[in-house]
Amino acid sequence: MTHPYLCPNCKTNRMRFNIIEQNASAVKLDPSSGEVVHHYEKDEPLDPFHLPYKGSKIMVQCAVCGVVGEEEMFIKRAENNPLK
Ligand SMILES: [Zn+2]
């Protein structure tokens, strides 16, 4: 199901957006060099101290004013200000 968007910042844009897909990859770094020493595969279990990414799948950028936020913010703004 699709939802209309309205930018909560400039309050005029309903058409032009950049959808930012969040594709988190879990890595383990060498603490001194910052080098990636392990890159977890998608279904590989993380170590007990490593929290999995639980954030949004996508973020939205208004392509008119440039503000970036959760998709929910854009949907809510559109619901509260329907097109007449
Ligand atoms: Zn905007």
PDB file of the backbone (N, CA, C, O) and the ligand in Angstrom, with CONECT records:
HET     ZN  A 101       1
ATOM      1  N   MET A   1       0.849  -1.196   0.000  1.00  0.00           N
ATOM      2  CA  MET A   1       0.000   0.000   0.000  1.00  0.00           C
ATOM      3  C   MET A   1       0.887   1.249   0.000  1.00  0.00           C
ATOM      4  O   MET A   1       1.868   1.334   0.738  1.00  0.00           O
ATOM      5  N   THR A   2       0.521   2.201  -0.834  1.00  0.00           N
ATOM      6  CA  THR A   2       1.317   3.422  -0.912  1.00  0.00           C
ATOM      7  C   THR A   2       0.649   4.535  -0.104  1.00  0.00           C
ATOM      8  O   THR A   2      -0.561   4.520   0.119  1.00  0.00           O
ATOM      9  N   HIS A   3       1.448   5.481   0.320  1.00  0.00           N
ATOM     10  CA  HIS A   3       0.963   6.620   1.092  1.00  0.00           C
ATOM     11  C   HIS A   3       1.461   7.896   0.433  1.00  0.00           C
ATOM     12  O   HIS A   3       2.592   7.946  -0.050  1.00  0.00           O
ATOM     13  N   PRO A   4       0.623   8.932   0.410  1.00  0.00           N
ATOM     14  CA  PRO A   4       1.138  10.226  -0.040  1.00  0.00           C
ATOM     15  C   PRO A   4       2.153  10.771   0.973  1.00  0.00           C
ATOM     16  O   PRO A   4       2.057  10.496   2.169  1.00  0.00           O
ATOM     17  N   TYR A   5       3.100  11.525   0.491  1.00  0.00           N
ATOM     18  CA  TYR A   5       4.080  12.204   1.339  1.00  0.00           C
ATOM     19  C   TYR A   5       3.853  13.698   1.246  1.00  0.00           C
ATOM     20  O   TYR A   5       3.416  14.218   0.219  1.00  0.00           O
ATOM     21  N   LEU A   6       4.158  14.378   2.338  1.00  0.00           N
ATOM     22  CA  LEU A   6       4.263  15.836   2.302  1.00  0.00           C
ATOM     23  C   LEU A   6       5.448  16.195   3.186  1.00  0.00           C
ATOM     24  O   LEU A   6       5.551  15.720   4.317  1.00  0.00           O
ATOM     25  N   CYS A   7       6.327  17.019   2.679  1.00  0.00           N
ATOM     26  CA  CYS A   7       7.525  17.370   3.446  1.00  0.00           C
ATOM     27  C   CYS A   7       7.133  18.180   4.686  1.00  0.00           C
ATOM     28  O   CYS A   7       6.463  19.205   4.565  1.00  0.00           O
ATOM     29  N   PRO A   8       7.551  17.724   5.893  1.00  0.00           N
ATOM     30  CA  PRO A   8       7.210  18.446   7.122  1.00  0.00           C
ATOM     31  C   PRO A   8       8.017  19.733   7.306  1.00  0.00           C
ATOM     32  O   PRO A   8       7.703  20.535   8.186  1.00  0.00           O
ATOM     33  N   ASN A   9       9.022  19.932   6.510  1.00  0.00           N
ATOM     34  CA  ASN A   9       9.877  21.111   6.665  1.00  0.00           C
ATOM     35  C   ASN A   9       9.433  22.254   5.749  1.00  0.00           C
ATOM     36  O   ASN A   9       9.087  23.334   6.228  1.00  0.00           O
ATOM     37  N   CYS A  10       9.443  22.020   4.431  1.00  0.00           N
ATOM     38  CA  CYS A  10       9.050  23.111   3.518  1.00  0.00           C
ATOM     39  C   CYS A  10       7.530  23.159   3.319  1.00  0.00           C
ATOM     40  O   CYS A  10       6.994  24.163   2.849  1.00  0.00           O
ATOM     41  N   LYS A  11       6.835  22.061   3.680  1.00  0.00           N
ATOM     42  CA  LYS A  11       5.374  21.995   3.699  1.00  0.00           C
ATOM     43  C   LYS A  11       4.708  22.198   2.341  1.00  0.00           C
ATOM     44  O   LYS A  11       3.502  22.439   2.280  1.00  0.00           O
ATOM     45  N   THR A  12       5.474  22.104   1.249  1.00  0.00           N
ATOM     46  CA  THR A  12       4.864  22.260  -0.071  1.00  0.00           C
ATOM     47  C   THR A  12       5.133  21.062  -0.956  1.00  0.00           C
ATOM     48  O   THR A  12       4.317  20.731  -1.817  1.00  0.00           O
ATOM     49  N   ASN A  13       6.268  20.407  -0.757  1.00  0.00           N
ATOM     50  CA  ASN A  13       6.642  19.335  -1.675  1.00  0.00           C
ATOM     51  C   ASN A  13       5.873  18.050  -1.395  1.00  0.00           C
ATOM     52  O   ASN A  13       5.928  17.508  -0.291  1.00  0.00           O
ATOM     53  N   ARG A  14       5.153  17.570  -2.410  1.00  0.00           N
ATOM     54  CA  ARG A  14       4.465  16.283  -2.330  1.00  0.00           C
ATOM     55  C   ARG A  14       4.935  15.334  -3.424  1.00  0.00           C
ATOM     56  O   ARG A  14       4.444  14.210  -3.529  1.00  0.00           O
ATOM     57  N   MET A  15       5.879  15.781  -4.232  1.00  0.00           N
ATOM     58  CA  MET A  15       6.214  15.013  -5.438  1.00  0.00           C
ATOM     59  C   MET A  15       7.658  14.557  -5.547  1.00  0.00           C
ATOM     60  O   MET A  15       7.924  13.477  -6.073  1.00  0.00           O
ATOM     61  N   ARG A  16       8.595  15.361  -5.061  1.00  0.00           N
ATOM     62  CA  ARG A  16      10.006  15.090  -5.361  1.00  0.00           C
ATOM     63  C   ARG A  16      10.756  14.651  -4.103  1.00  0.00           C
ATOM     64  O   ARG A  16      10.969  15.432  -3.176  1.00  0.00           O
ATOM     65  N   PHE A  17      11.147  13.384  -4.103  1.00  0.00           N
ATOM     66  CA  PHE A  17      11.822  12.826  -2.922  1.00  0.00           C
ATOM     67  C   PHE A  17      12.961  11.908  -3.334  1.00  0.00           C
ATOM     68  O   PHE A  17      12.956  11.341  -4.427  1.00  0.00           O
ATOM     69  N   ASN A  18      13.928  11.769  -2.454  1.00  0.00           N
ATOM     70  CA  ASN A  18      14.948  10.735  -2.595  1.00  0.00           C
ATOM     71  C   ASN A  18      14.696   9.690  -1.513  1.00  0.00           C
ATOM     72  O   ASN A  18      14.651  10.007  -0.324  1.00  0.00           O
ATOM     73  N   ILE A  19      14.532   8.446  -1.941  1.00  0.00           N
ATOM     74  CA  ILE A  19      14.334   7.345  -0.998  1.00  0.00           C
ATOM     75  C   ILE A  19      15.706   6.759  -0.696  1.00  0.00           C
ATOM     76  O   ILE A  19      16.427   6.342  -1.602  1.00  0.00           O
ATOM     77  N   ILE A  20      16.055   6.733   0.571  1.00  0.00           N
ATOM     78  CA  ILE A  20      17.372   6.258   0.980  1.00  0.00           C
ATOM     79  C   ILE A  20      17.199   4.889   1.617  1.00  0.00           C
ATOM     80  O   ILE A  20      16.653   4.771   2.714  1.00  0.00           O
ATOM     81  N   GLU A  21      17.660   3.867   0.934  1.00  0.00           N
ATOM     82  CA  GLU A  21      17.523   2.510   1.476  1.00  0.00           C
ATOM     83  C   GLU A  21      18.632   2.262   2.486  1.00  0.00           C
ATOM     84  O   GLU A  21      19.815   2.437   2.192  1.00  0.00           O
ATOM     85  N   GLN A  22      18.231   1.856   3.665  1.00  0.00           N
ATOM     86  CA  GLN A  22      19.192   1.585   4.729  1.00  0.00           C
ATOM     87  C   GLN A  22      19.583   0.124   4.637  1.00  0.00           C
ATOM     88  O   GLN A  22      18.761  -0.769   4.844  1.00  0.00           O
ATOM     89  N   ASN A  23      20.822  -0.103   4.331  1.00  0.00           N
ATOM     90  CA  ASN A  23      21.297  -1.462   4.177  1.00  0.00           C
ATOM     91  C   ASN A  23      22.467  -1.652   5.149  1.00  0.00           C
ATOM     92  O   ASN A  23      23.630  -1.466   4.792  1.00  0.00           O
ATOM     93  N   ALA A  24      22.127  -2.024   6.372  1.00  0.00           N
ATOM     94  CA  ALA A  24      23.149  -2.122   7.411  1.00  0.00           C
ATOM     95  C   ALA A  24      23.967  -3.398   7.245  1.00  0.00           C
ATOM     96  O   ALA A  24      23.399  -4.471   7.042  1.00  0.00           O
ATOM     97  N   SER A  25      25.256  -3.298   7.325  1.00  0.00           N
ATOM     98  CA  SER A  25      26.078  -4.502   7.390  1.00  0.00           C
ATOM     99  C   SER A  25      26.843  -4.492   8.697  1.00  0.00           C
ATOM    100  O   SER A  25      27.405  -3.476   9.106  1.00  0.00           O
ATOM    101  N   ALA A  26      26.850  -5.647   9.341  1.00  0.00           N
ATOM    102  CA  ALA A  26      27.531  -5.768  10.631  1.00  0.00           C
ATOM    103  C   ALA A  26      28.999  -6.089  10.384  1.00  0.00           C
ATOM    104  O   ALA A  26      29.343  -6.992   9.622  1.00  0.00           O
ATOM    105  N   VAL A  27      29.842  -5.328  11.044  1.00  0.00           N
ATOM    106  CA  VAL A  27      31.287  -5.550  10.882  1.00  0.00           C
ATOM    107  C   VAL A  27      31.950  -5.538  12.255  1.00  0.00           C
ATOM    108  O   VAL A  27      31.415  -4.998  13.222  1.00  0.00           O
ATOM    109  N   LYS A  28      33.116  -6.142  12.309  1.00  0.00           N
ATOM    110  CA  LYS A  28      33.958  -6.071  13.498  1.00  0.00           C
ATOM    111  C   LYS A  28      35.255  -5.406  13.056  1.00  0.00           C
ATOM    112  O   LYS A  28      35.865  -5.812  12.067  1.00  0.00           O
ATOM    113  N   LEU A  29      35.672  -4.379  13.799  1.00  0.00           N
ATOM    114  CA  LEU A  29      36.853  -3.612  13.414  1.00  0.00           C
ATOM    115  C   LEU A  29      38.040  -3.916  14.322  1.00  0.00           C
ATOM    116  O   LEU A  29      37.880  -4.289  15.484  1.00  0.00           O
ATOM    117  N   ASP A  30      39.193  -3.753  13.776  1.00  0.00           N
ATOM    118  CA  ASP A  30      40.397  -3.761  14.600  1.00  0.00           C
ATOM    119  C   ASP A  30      40.393  -2.459  15.402  1.00  0.00           C
ATOM    120  O   ASP A  30      40.321  -1.383  14.809  1.00  0.00           O
ATOM    121  N   PRO A  31      40.468  -2.528  16.748  1.00  0.00           N
ATOM    122  CA  PRO A  31      40.301  -1.311  17.540  1.00  0.00           C
ATOM    123  C   PRO A  31      41.384  -0.262  17.323  1.00  0.00           C
ATOM    124  O   PRO A  31      41.132   0.921  17.548  1.00  0.00           O
ATOM    125  N   SER A  32      42.556  -0.646  16.904  1.00  0.00           N
ATOM    126  CA  SER A  32      43.591   0.382  16.727  1.00  0.00           C
ATOM    127  C   SER A  32      43.649   0.936  15.318  1.00  0.00           C
ATOM    128  O   SER A  32      43.865   2.134  15.135  1.00  0.00           O
ATOM    129  N   SER A  33      43.460   0.079  14.308  1.00  0.00           N
ATOM    130  CA  SER A  33      43.583   0.582  12.932  1.00  0.00           C
ATOM    131  C   SER A  33      42.236   0.954  12.322  1.00  0.00           C
ATOM    132  O   SER A  33      42.185   1.738  11.375  1.00  0.00           O
ATOM    133  N   GLY A  34      41.145   0.405  12.851  1.00  0.00           N
ATOM    134  CA  GLY A  34      39.838   0.637  12.253  1.00  0.00           C
ATOM    135  C   GLY A  34      39.567  -0.258  11.057  1.00  0.00           C
ATOM    136  O   GLY A  34      38.519  -0.158  10.419  1.00  0.00           O
ATOM    137  N   GLU A  35      40.498  -1.116  10.763  1.00  0.00           N
ATOM    138  CA  GLU A  35      40.353  -2.032   9.632  1.00  0.00           C
ATOM    139  C   GLU A  35      39.252  -3.060   9.918  1.00  0.00           C
ATOM    140  O   GLU A  35      39.103  -3.517  11.051  1.00  0.00           O
ATOM    141  N   VAL A  36      38.483  -3.420   8.886  1.00  0.00           N
ATOM    142  CA  VAL A  36      37.436  -4.435   9.052  1.00  0.00           C
ATOM    143  C   VAL A  36      38.104  -5.805   9.175  1.00  0.00           C
ATOM    144  O   VAL A  36      38.761  -6.271   8.245  1.00  0.00           O
ATOM    145  N   VAL A  37      37.927  -6.442  10.332  1.00  0.00           N
ATOM    146  CA  VAL A  37      38.506  -7.773  10.505  1.00  0.00           C
ATOM    147  C   VAL A  37      37.476  -8.870  10.271  1.00  0.00           C
ATOM    148  O   VAL A  37      37.826 -10.017   9.991  1.00  0.00           O
ATOM    149  N   HIS A  38      36.199  -8.504  10.388  1.00  0.00           N
ATOM    150  CA  HIS A  38      35.151  -9.476  10.063  1.00  0.00           C
ATOM    151  C   HIS A  38      33.921  -8.753   9.549  1.00  0.00           C
ATOM    152  O   HIS A  38      33.466  -7.763  10.122  1.00  0.00           O
ATOM    153  N   HIS A  39      33.403  -9.273   8.462  1.00  0.00           N
ATOM    154  CA  HIS A  39      32.193  -8.740   7.855  1.00  0.00           C
ATOM    155  C   HIS A  39      31.144  -9.847   7.964  1.00  0.00           C
ATOM    156  O   HIS A  39      31.256 -10.866   7.282  1.00  0.00           O
ATOM    157  N   TYR A  40      30.131  -9.667   8.808  1.00  0.00           N
ATOM    158  CA  TYR A  40      29.137 -10.724   9.016  1.00  0.00           C
ATOM    159  C   TYR A  40      28.296 -10.936   7.764  1.00  0.00           C
ATOM    160  O   TYR A  40      27.874  -9.979   7.114  1.00  0.00           O
ATOM    161  N   GLU A  41      28.060 -12.190   7.440  1.00  0.00           N
ATOM    162  CA  GLU A  41      27.131 -12.528   6.362  1.00  0.00           C
ATOM    163  C   GLU A  41      25.707 -12.257   6.859  1.00  0.00           C
ATOM    164  O   GLU A  41      25.478 -12.132   8.062  1.00  0.00           O
ATOM    165  N   LYS A  42      24.754 -12.167   5.925  1.00  0.00           N
ATOM    166  CA  LYS A  42      23.372 -11.818   6.265  1.00  0.00           C
ATOM    167  C   LYS A  42      22.765 -12.684   7.375  1.00  0.00           C
ATOM    168  O   LYS A  42      22.147 -12.154   8.298  1.00  0.00           O
ATOM    169  N   ASP A  43      22.931 -13.987   7.296  1.00  0.00           N
ATOM    170  CA  ASP A  43      22.286 -14.877   8.265  1.00  0.00           C
ATOM    171  C   ASP A  43      23.256 -15.382   9.337  1.00  0.00           C
ATOM    172  O   ASP A  43      22.913 -16.241  10.149  1.00  0.00           O
ATOM    173  N   GLU A  44      24.441 -14.845   9.323  1.00  0.00           N
ATOM    174  CA  GLU A  44      25.424 -15.281  10.302  1.00  0.00           C
ATOM    175  C   GLU A  44      25.075 -14.732  11.687  1.00  0.00           C
ATOM    176  O   GLU A  44      24.771 -13.546  11.818  1.00  0.00           O
ATOM    177  N   PRO A  45      25.115 -15.580  12.727  1.00  0.00           N
ATOM    178  CA  PRO A  45      24.809 -15.057  14.066  1.00  0.00           C
ATOM    179  C   PRO A  45      25.844 -14.029  14.518  1.00  0.00           C
ATOM    180  O   PRO A  45      27.044 -14.207  14.308  1.00  0.00           O
ATOM    181  N   LEU A  46      25.367 -12.957  15.139  1.00  0.00           N
ATOM    182  CA  LEU A  46      26.271 -11.919  15.645  1.00  0.00           C
ATOM    183  C   LEU A  46      26.806 -12.373  16.998  1.00  0.00           C
ATOM    184  O   LEU A  46      26.208 -13.230  17.649  1.00  0.00           O
ATOM    185  N   ASP A  47      27.920 -11.806  17.419  1.00  0.00           N
ATOM    186  CA  ASP A  47      28.413 -12.185  18.740  1.00  0.00           C
ATOM    187  C   ASP A  47      27.488 -11.571  19.797  1.00  0.00           C
ATOM    188  O   ASP A  47      26.750 -10.633  19.496  1.00  0.00           O
ATOM    189  N   PRO A  48      27.520 -12.097  21.051  1.00  0.00           N
ATOM    190  CA  PRO A  48      26.513 -11.728  22.063  1.00  0.00           C
ATOM    191  C   PRO A  48      26.485 -10.234  22.407  1.00  0.00           C
ATOM    192  O   PRO A  48      25.478  -9.747  22.921  1.00  0.00           O
ATOM    193  N   PHE A  49      27.552  -9.508  22.138  1.00  0.00           N
ATOM    194  CA  PHE A  49      27.586  -8.079  22.492  1.00  0.00           C
ATOM    195  C   PHE A  49      27.239  -7.182  21.309  1.00  0.00           C
ATOM    196  O   PHE A  49      27.276  -5.956  21.415  1.00  0.00           O
ATOM    197  N   HIS A  50      26.904  -7.801  20.189  1.00  0.00           N
ATOM    198  CA  HIS A  50      26.653  -7.031  18.972  1.00  0.00           C
ATOM    199  C   HIS A  50      25.144  -6.936  18.728  1.00  0.00           C
ATOM    200  O   HIS A  50      24.506  -7.930  18.380  1.00  0.00           O
ATOM    201  N   LEU A  51      24.577  -5.746  18.910  1.00  0.00           N
ATOM    202  CA  LEU A  51      23.148  -5.545  18.676  1.00  0.00           C
ATOM    203  C   LEU A  51      22.879  -5.462  17.180  1.00  0.00           C
ATOM    204  O   LEU A  51      23.592  -4.762  16.460  1.00  0.00           O
ATOM    205  N   PRO A  52      21.852  -6.172  16.706  1.00  0.00           N
ATOM    206  CA  PRO A  52      21.516  -6.052  15.290  1.00  0.00           C
ATOM    207  C   PRO A  52      20.859  -4.703  14.991  1.00  0.00           C
ATOM    208  O   PRO A  52      20.237  -4.111  15.873  1.00  0.00           O
ATOM    209  N   TYR A  53      20.991  -4.217  13.770  1.00  0.00           N
ATOM    210  CA  TYR A  53      20.341  -2.968  13.357  1.00  0.00           C
ATOM    211  C   TYR A  53      18.836  -3.129  13.383  1.00  0.00           C
ATOM    212  O   TYR A  53      18.298  -4.073  12.805  1.00  0.00           O
ATOM    213  N   LYS A  54      18.145  -2.202  14.057  1.00  0.00           N
ATOM    214  CA  LYS A  54      16.684  -2.304  14.135  1.00  0.00           C
ATOM    215  C   LYS A  54      16.025  -1.032  13.611  1.00  0.00           C
ATOM    216  O   LYS A  54      14.827  -0.831  13.808  1.00  0.00           O
ATOM    217  N   GLY A  55      16.778  -0.193  12.962  1.00  0.00           N
ATOM    218  CA  GLY A  55      16.222   1.074  12.485  1.00  0.00           C
ATOM    219  C   GLY A  55      15.327   0.893  11.262  1.00  0.00           C
ATOM    220  O   GLY A  55      15.061  -0.226  10.824  1.00  0.00           O
ATOM    221  N   SER A  56      14.873   2.014  10.727  1.00  0.00           N
ATOM    222  CA  SER A  56      13.967   1.983   9.578  1.00  0.00           C
ATOM    223  C   SER A  56      14.658   1.392   8.362  1.00  0.00           C
ATOM    224  O   SER A  56      15.874   1.499   8.197  1.00  0.00           O
ATOM    225  N   LYS A  57      13.849   0.763   7.512  1.00  0.00           N
ATOM    226  CA  LYS A  57      14.371   0.228   6.256  1.00  0.00           C
ATOM    227  C   LYS A  57      14.691   1.347   5.284  1.00  0.00           C
ATOM    228  O   LYS A  57      15.650   1.259   4.517  1.00  0.00           O
ATOM    229  N   ILE A  58      13.892   2.394   5.318  1.00  0.00           N
ATOM    230  CA  ILE A  58      14.174   3.521   4.435  1.00  0.00           C
ATOM    231  C   ILE A  58      14.100   4.844   5.194  1.00  0.00           C
ATOM    232  O   ILE A  58      13.398   4.970   6.198  1.00  0.00           O
ATOM    233  N   MET A  59      14.832   5.810   4.695  1.00  0.00           N
ATOM    234  CA  MET A  59      14.705   7.189   5.120  1.00  0.00           C
ATOM    235  C   MET A  59      14.282   7.957   3.872  1.00  0.00           C
ATOM    236  O   MET A  59      14.467   7.485   2.750  1.00  0.00           O
ATOM    237  N   VAL A  60      13.720   9.130   4.072  1.00  0.00           N
ATOM    238  CA  VAL A  60      13.239   9.927   2.952  1.00  0.00           C
ATOM    239  C   VAL A  60      13.906  11.294   2.994  1.00  0.00           C
ATOM    240  O   VAL A  60      13.995  11.922   4.049  1.00  0.00           O
ATOM    241  N   GLN A  61      14.371  11.745   1.841  1.00  0.00           N
ATOM    242  CA  GLN A  61      14.868  13.107   1.749  1.00  0.00           C
ATOM    243  C   GLN A  61      13.945  13.904   0.839  1.00  0.00           C
ATOM    244  O   GLN A  61      13.603  13.460  -0.257  1.00  0.00           O
ATOM    245  N   CYS A  62      13.548  15.079   1.300  1.00  0.00           N
ATOM    246  CA  CYS A  62      12.803  16.005   0.448  1.00  0.00           C
ATOM    247  C   CYS A  62      13.784  16.535  -0.591  1.00  0.00           C
ATOM    248  O   CYS A  62      14.827  17.086  -0.239  1.00  0.00           O
ATOM    249  N   ALA A  63      13.455  16.370  -1.862  1.00  0.00           N
ATOM    250  CA  ALA A  63      14.368  16.794  -2.922  1.00  0.00           C
ATOM    251  C   ALA A  63      14.204  18.275  -3.246  1.00  0.00           C
ATOM    252  O   ALA A  63      14.846  18.781  -4.167  1.00  0.00           O
ATOM    253  N   VAL A  64      13.349  18.974  -2.497  1.00  0.00           N
ATOM    254  CA  VAL A  64      13.189  20.415  -2.691  1.00  0.00           C
ATOM    255  C   VAL A  64      13.997  21.192  -1.647  1.00  0.00           C
ATOM    256  O   VAL A  64      14.778  22.077  -1.999  1.00  0.00           O
ATOM    257  N   CYS A  65      13.809  20.860  -0.354  1.00  0.00           N
ATOM    258  CA  CYS A  65      14.537  21.602   0.688  1.00  0.00           C
ATOM    259  C   CYS A  65      15.695  20.809   1.277  1.00  0.00           C
ATOM    260  O   CYS A  65      16.547  21.382   1.956  1.00  0.00           O
ATOM    261  N   GLY A  66      15.745  19.502   1.031  1.00  0.00           N
ATOM    262  CA  GLY A  66      16.894  18.700   1.448  1.00  0.00           C
ATOM    263  C   GLY A  66      16.771  18.048   2.811  1.00  0.00           C
ATOM    264  O   GLY A  66      17.682  17.331   3.225  1.00  0.00           O
ATOM    265  N   VAL A  67      15.667  18.275   3.528  1.00  0.00           N
ATOM    266  CA  VAL A  67      15.547  17.685   4.867  1.00  0.00           C
ATOM    267  C   VAL A  67      15.421  16.153   4.764  1.00  0.00           C
ATOM    268  O   VAL A  67      14.771  15.629   3.859  1.00  0.00           O
ATOM    269  N   VAL A  68      16.052  15.458   5.706  1.00  0.00           N
ATOM    270  CA  VAL A  68      16.011  13.988   5.733  1.00  0.00           C
ATOM    271  C   VAL A  68      15.289  13.551   6.993  1.00  0.00           C
ATOM    272  O   VAL A  68      15.523  14.111   8.064  1.00  0.00           O
ATOM    273  N   GLY A  69      14.410  12.553   6.883  1.00  0.00           N
ATOM    274  CA  GLY A  69      13.734  12.063   8.084  1.00  0.00           C
ATOM    275  C   GLY A  69      13.110  10.713   7.856  1.00  0.00           C
ATOM    276  O   GLY A  69      13.174  10.149   6.764  1.00  0.00           O
ATOM    277  N   GLU A  70      12.497  10.200   8.924  1.00  0.00           N
ATOM    278  CA  GLU A  70      11.777   8.937   8.845  1.00  0.00           C
ATOM    279  C   GLU A  70      10.601   9.093   7.884  1.00  0.00           C
ATOM    280  O   GLU A  70       9.997  10.162   7.793  1.00  0.00           O
ATOM    281  N   GLU A  71      10.286   8.018   7.173  1.00  0.00           N
ATOM    282  CA  GLU A  71       9.160   8.026   6.240  1.00  0.00           C
ATOM    283  C   GLU A  71       7.862   8.438   6.954  1.00  0.00           C
ATOM    284  O   GLU A  71       7.041   9.169   6.402  1.00  0.00           O
ATOM    285  N   GLU A  72       7.699   7.952   8.189  1.00  0.00           N
ATOM    286  CA  GLU A  72       6.510   8.237   8.983  1.00  0.00           C
ATOM    287  C   GLU A  72       6.207   9.739   9.095  1.00  0.00           C
ATOM    288  O   GLU A  72       5.046  10.146   9.058  1.00  0.00           O
ATOM    289  N   MET A  73       7.263  10.560   9.232  1.00  0.00           N
ATOM    290  CA  MET A  73       7.080  12.011   9.336  1.00  0.00           C
ATOM    291  C   MET A  73       6.418  12.587   8.091  1.00  0.00           C
ATOM    292  O   MET A  73       5.573  13.478   8.177  1.00  0.00           O
ATOM    293  N   PHE A  74       6.812  12.067   6.938  1.00  0.00           N
ATOM    294  CA  PHE A  74       6.285  12.560   5.660  1.00  0.00           C
ATOM    295  C   PHE A  74       4.848  12.084   5.449  1.00  0.00           C
ATOM    296  O   PHE A  74       4.013  12.813   4.913  1.00  0.00           O
ATOM    297  N   ILE A  75       4.569  10.835   5.883  1.00  0.00           N
ATOM    298  CA  ILE A  75       3.219  10.284   5.744  1.00  0.00           C
ATOM    299  C   ILE A  75       2.255  11.016   6.667  1.00  0.00           C
ATOM    300  O   ILE A  75       1.165  11.407   6.250  1.00  0.00           O
ATOM    301  N   LYS A  76       2.664  11.204   7.935  1.00  0.00           N
ATOM    302  CA  LYS A  76       1.807  11.886   8.922  1.00  0.00           C
ATOM    303  C   LYS A  76       1.460  13.303   8.459  1.00  0.00           C
ATOM    304  O   LYS A  76       0.314  13.740   8.570  1.00  0.00           O
ATOM    305  N   ARG A  77       2.467  14.014   7.938  1.00  0.00           N
ATOM    306  CA  ARG A  77       2.233  15.378   7.482  1.00  0.00           C
ATOM    307  C   ARG A  77       1.212  15.409   6.342  1.00  0.00           C
ATOM    308  O   ARG A  77       0.367  16.301   6.276  1.00  0.00           O
ATOM    309  N   ALA A  78       1.303  14.426   5.452  1.00  0.00           N
ATOM    310  CA  ALA A  78       0.355  14.351   4.335  1.00  0.00           C
ATOM    311  C   ALA A  78      -1.055  14.011   4.842  1.00  0.00           C
ATOM    312  O   ALA A  78      -2.041  14.546   4.336  1.00  0.00           O
ATOM    313  N   GLU A  79      -1.147  13.119   5.843  1.00  0.00           N
ATOM    314  CA  GLU A  79      -2.458  12.743   6.395  1.00  0.00           C
ATOM    315  C   GLU A  79      -3.113  13.945   7.074  1.00  0.00           C
ATOM    316  O   GLU A  79      -4.329  14.116   6.989  1.00  0.00           O
ATOM    317  N   ASN A  80      -2.323  14.771   7.741  1.00  0.00           N
ATOM    318  CA  ASN A  80      -2.871  15.930   8.437  1.00  0.00           C
ATOM    319  C   ASN A  80      -3.170  17.108   7.509  1.00  0.00           C
ATOM    320  O   ASN A  80      -3.872  18.044   7.890  1.00  0.00           O
ATOM    321  N   ASN A  81      -2.641  17.054   6.313  1.00  0.00           N
ATOM    322  CA  ASN A  81      -2.849  18.137   5.332  1.00  0.00           C
ATOM    323  C   ASN A  81      -3.220  17.538   3.984  1.00  0.00           C
ATOM    324  O   ASN A  81      -2.456  17.641   3.024  1.00  0.00           O
ATOM    325  N   PRO A  82      -4.409  16.902   3.906  1.00  0.00           N
ATOM    326  CA  PRO A  82      -4.780  16.253   2.644  1.00  0.00           C
ATOM    327  C   PRO A  82      -4.939  17.263   1.511  1.00  0.00           C
ATOM    328  O   PRO A  82      -5.268  18.427   1.738  1.00  0.00           O
ATOM    329  N   LEU A  83      -4.702  16.802   0.308  1.00  0.00           N
ATOM    330  CA  LEU A  83      -4.888  17.649  -0.878  1.00  0.00           C
ATOM    331  C   LEU A  83      -6.379  17.967  -1.013  1.00  0.00           C
ATOM    332  O   LEU A  83      -7.224  17.086  -0.854  1.00  0.00           O
ATOM    333  N   LYS A  84      -6.693  19.219  -1.302  1.00  0.00           N
ATOM    334  CA  LYS A  84      -8.107  19.587  -1.455  1.00  0.00           C
ATOM    335  C   LYS A  84      -8.558  19.393  -2.888  1.00  0.00           C
ATOM    336  O   LYS A  84      -9.717  19.650  -3.210  1.00  0.00           O
TER     337      LYS A  84
HETATM  338 ZN    ZN A 101      10.997  19.956   1.931  1.00  0.00          ZN2+
END
